[in-house]
Amino acid sequence: VNHVMCALCHMVCTSVSLLRAHISSQHCDERPFHCHLCDSSFKNAYDLHKHVETHNDSDAYSCHVEGCGFTSQTLQNLRRHYKRA
């Protein structure tokens, strides 16, 4: 198995592409993904997408269990609620 070591922190990755992702997320301060609704910026598109969900004026996701009343701005939080409840 080929391993590639990060020169900045000596973390070992199993591929060059994983090393690039590691360096980008852990060692670079560049945040090229900007929110069009506020001044926030992010290192990757996924984090921007999750952030934009927080701009909903109302809670878009709600628990369908009768009497629960749980609501959330993100689908991820609703799924976490279902796992815990």
TORBA-650460 format. One record per residue: residue in three letters; x, y, z of N, C-alpha, C in turn. Coordinates in steps of 0.2 Angstrom, whole numbers, padded with zeros to 4 digits, always signed. Layout:
ALAXYZXYZXYZ/...
***
This chain:
VAL+0004-0006+0000+0000+0000+0000+0004+0006+0000/ASN+0003+0011-0004+0007+0017-0005+0004+0022+0000/HIS+0009+0025+0004+0007+0030+0009+0010+0037+0007/VAL+0007+0042+0008+0010+0049+0006+0009+0053+0013/MET+0015+0056+0015+0015+0060+0021+0015+0067+0020/CYS+0011+0070+0024+0011+0078+0024+0017+0081+0027/ALA+0020+0085+0023+0026+0088+0026+0025+0093+0031/LEU+0019+0095+0032+0018+0100+0037+0016+0098+0044/CYS+0013+0092+0044+0011+0089+0051+0013+0081+0051/HIS+0016+0078+0046+0017+0071+0046+0012+0066+0046/MET+0006+0069+0045+0000+0064+0044+0001+0060+0038/VAL-0001+0054+0038+0000+0049+0033-0007+0048+0029/CYS-0007+0049+0023-0013+0048+0018-0012+0042+0014/THR-0017+0039+0011-0017+0034+0007-0016+0036+0000/SER-0017+0042-0002-0017+0044-0009-0015+0052-0009/VAL-0013+0054-0015-0011+0061-0016-0017+0065-0016/SER-0023+0063-0018-0029+0067-0018-0031+0068-0011/LEU-0031+0063-0007-0032+0064+0000-0027+0068+0004/LEU-0021+0068+0002-0016+0073+0005-0018+0080+0003/ARG-0020+0081-0003-0022+0088-0006-0028+0090-0002/ALA-0033+0086-0001-0039+0088+0003-0037+0089+0010/HIS-0032+0085+0013-0030+0086+0020-0026+0093+0021/ILE-0022+0095+0016-0018+0101+0016-0023+0107+0016/SER-0028+0106+0011-0033+0112+0010-0037+0113+0016/SER-0039+0108+0019-0044+0109+0025-0040+0110+0032/GLN-0034+0108+0032-0030+0109+0039-0025+0114+0039/HIS-0022+0115+0033-0016+0120+0033-0017+0126+0029/CYS-0022+0127+0025-0024+0133+0021-0029+0137+0024/ASP-0028+0144+0024-0033+0148+0027-0038+0151+0021/GLU-0037+0149+0015-0041+0151+0010-0048+0149+0010/ARG-0053+0153+0010-0060+0152+0010-0063+0154+0004/PRO-0063+0150-0002-0066+0153-0008-0073+0152-0009/PHE-0077+0149-0004-0084+0148-0005-0088+0154-0001/HIS-0091+0158-0004-0094+0164+0000-0101+0164+0000/CYS-0104+0165+0006-0112+0165+0006-0114+0171+0003/HIS-0119+0171-0001-0122+0176-0004-0127+0180+0000/LEU-0129+0177+0006-0133+0181+0011-0130+0184+0017/CYS-0124+0183+0018-0120+0186+0023-0113+0186+0021/ASP-0108+0188+0026-0101+0189+0025-0097+0183+0026/SER-0100+0177+0028-0097+0171+0029-0094+0168+0023/SER-0088+0165+0024-0085+0161+0019-0082+0154+0021/PHE-0081+0150+0017-0080+0143+0019-0074+0140+0014/LYS-0071+0134+0017-0066+0131+0013-0069+0126+0008/ASN-0075+0124+0009-0077+0119+0004-0085+0121+0003/ALA-0087+0118-0003-0094+0119-0005-0099+0116+0000/TYR-0098+0110+0003-0102+0107+0007-0103+0111+0013/ASP-0098+0114+0016-0099+0118+0022-0103+0124+0021/LEU-0102+0127+0015-0106+0133+0013-0113+0131+0012/HIS-0115+0125+0009-0122+0123+0008-0125+0122+0015/LYS-0122+0119+0020-0125+0118+0026-0126+0125+0030/HIS-0121+0129+0029-0122+0136+0032-0128+0140+0029/VAL-0129+0139+0022-0135+0143+0019-0141+0140+0022/GLU-0142+0134+0024-0148+0131+0027-0150+0135+0033/THR-0145+0138+0037-0146+0141+0043-0150+0148+0042/HIS-0150+0150+0035-0153+0157+0034-0161+0156+0033/ASN-0163+0150+0033-0171+0149+0033-0174+0153+0038/ASP-0179+0157+0036-0183+0161+0041-0187+0157+0046/SER-0189+0151+0044-0193+0147+0048-0189+0140+0048/ASP-0191+0136+0053-0189+0129+0053-0192+0125+0048/ALA-0188+0123+0043-0190+0119+0037-0192+0112+0038/TYR-0189+0109+0044-0189+0102+0045-0193+0101+0052/SER-0198+0096+0052-0201+0095+0058-0202+0088+0059/CYS-0202+0085+0065-0203+0078+0067-0210+0077+0066/HIS-0212+0071+0063-0218+0069+0061-0221+0064+0067/VAL-0218+0063+0072-0221+0059+0078-0226+0064+0081/GLU-0232+0061+0082-0237+0065+0086-0235+0067+0093/GLY-0236+0074+0094-0234+0076+0100-0227+0078+0102/CYS-0223+0077+0097-0216+0079+0098-0214+0086+0097/GLY-0216+0089+0092-0215+0096+0091-0208+0098+0089/PHE-0203+0094+0088-0196+0096+0087-0196+0099+0080/THR-0192+0104+0079-0191+0107+0072-0184+0109+0072/SER-0182+0109+0065-0175+0111+0064-0174+0115+0057/GLN-0169+0118+0057-0167+0122+0051-0163+0117+0046/THR-0161+0112+0048-0157+0107+0043-0159+0100+0044/LEU-0159+0097+0038-0161+0090+0038-0156+0085+0042/GLN-0150+0087+0043-0145+0083+0047-0147+0083+0054/ASN-0150+0089+0057-0152+0089+0064-0158+0085+0065/LEU-0163+0085+0060-0169+0081+0060-0167+0074+0060/ARG-0162+0072+0056-0160+0065+0056-0157+0063+0063/ARG-0153+0067+0065-0150+0066+0072-0155+0065+0077/HIS-0160+0069+0077-0166+0069+0082-0169+0062+0081/TYR-0171+0060+0075-0174+0053+0074-0170+0048+0077/LYS-0163+0048+0076-0159+0043+0079-0159+0043+0087/ARG-0159+0049+0090-0159+0049+0097-0166+0048+0100/ALA-0171+0049+0097-0178+0049+0100-0181+0042+0099/
***
